[in-house]
């Protein structure tokens, strides 16, 4: 974290760098070199990043769906966990050329987040050791929203998996299977629907999934831990409090999980994106 003096120094250095960049751009234009190439910035200016364009799918282009809730102090947390805290620490310069910093504090398992095996298993791998190849996976979404609306403590079962596969085909190996319960607007419901241990064991041993996820605060119903034990005990990971699962198809999308690399961490907030 930078204090005001350091941020002010960086601000002044940035202004000096901007003047030097302007001189290099002018020299480049005089010699026929593009300004953006000389300055080392995108064509739209300093700080601009080109929008992501994935490979076309058929006649259209890939659609990116953000499966991540904004992390804020008001976001629901598991009972007993502290809320996120965000405190402004520096405000230097004006809106267009200044700097701003915040101090933030949160429990590892806050917001849309990853559970690493170490969260439940004594010798399980920590979040920084999750195989990067497992963070990009086919996305499968199984909805039990209608049933969960009537029974918030219902569980995904083997029968639900069989029914999904009868309609959509076999779950691909290496998939992340996400449970859509319809409880997303009430993510704070700790008793919301979850996975049964039998369903998780089937997904691990017979379908070879790399992860399971849910739109609630936990893959387990409050007071239980069987789903966590089954998935994390198999060396896989979990994504909880996912958003917008009703905006992606049951199969065919690819999910990218931006798990943090906290050394020795049991998990952490993640940016989760689906490419549809």
Residue, then its C-alpha position, 0 to 999 in steps of 0.5 A: x500500500x502506498x501512502x500519500x507521499x509515495x502516490x504524489x511522487x508517482x503522480x509527478x513522475x507520471x506527468x514528467x513521463x507524459x511530457x517525455x512521451x509527447x516529445x517521442x511521439x512528435x519525433x516519431x510523427x516527423x519520421x513517419x512512425x505511428x504515434x501509438x507505436x512510439x508511445x507504446x500505448x493503444x491507438x485510443x490513448x494511454x491506459x486503453x485496452x483493446x476489447x477482447x475478441x475470441x474466435x468466431x463461433x459459426x456466424x457470430x462471435x463469442x459472447x463473454x458473460x461475467x459470472x462474478x458478483x461485484x465485491x463490496x462491503x454489502x455483499x452477503x457473507x457466510x454467517x460468522x464471517x466478517x464483511x469486506x472493508x474498503x477504506x480510501x487511503x489516497x486521493x492525489x491530483x484531479x480526476x483526469x490525471x490523479x491517483x487514488x488508492x484504497x485499503x481493502x480487507x476481506x476473508x478469503x471466502x468472500x464474494x464470488x470465490x474459489x475453495x482450494x482443497x486446503x479449505x477442507x482437507x488437511x494435506x490438500x493443495x493450496x489455492x496457488x497450486x491449483x493446476x492452471x489447466x484446470x482453471x479453463x474448462x467446459x462449463x456445464x450448468x444444471x438447474x434445479x431452480x424450480x425445485x429449490x424455489x419450493x424446497x431451499x434445502x434440496x440437493x442435486x442428485x444422481x437423478x438430476x445428472x441423469x436427466x440433464x445428460x438425457x437432454x444434453x449429452x454426457x458431461x464432458x471430462x474436465x468440466x466445471x459443473x455449476x449448480x443453478x438454484x435460482x437463489x442468486x438474488x438472495x445469495x445470503x441464504x445459507x440454507x439454500x440448495x446444494x450438492x449431494x455427496x453421491x452426485x459429487x462422487x459421480x461427477x468426480x469418479x465417472x465424469x472426471x470434473x475438475x470443479x463444481x460451482x454454485x450460485x449460493x454461498x456454499x455447495x453444501x447446505x448449512x450444517x453439512x460438509x459432505x459435498x466439500x469433502x467429496x470434491x476437495x478430497x478428490x483434489x478438485x476445487x469449488x467456485x461459490x457465489x457465482x452470478x448470472x448462471x441463467x445467462x449461459x446455456x446448459x452446455x457449450x460454454x467455456x469457463x475461465x476461473x481467475x483464481x488468486x495465487x495467495x501463497x498457502x491460501x485456502x481460497x480467495x475471491x475470483x473473477x469468473x468469465x464464461x465464453x459462450 
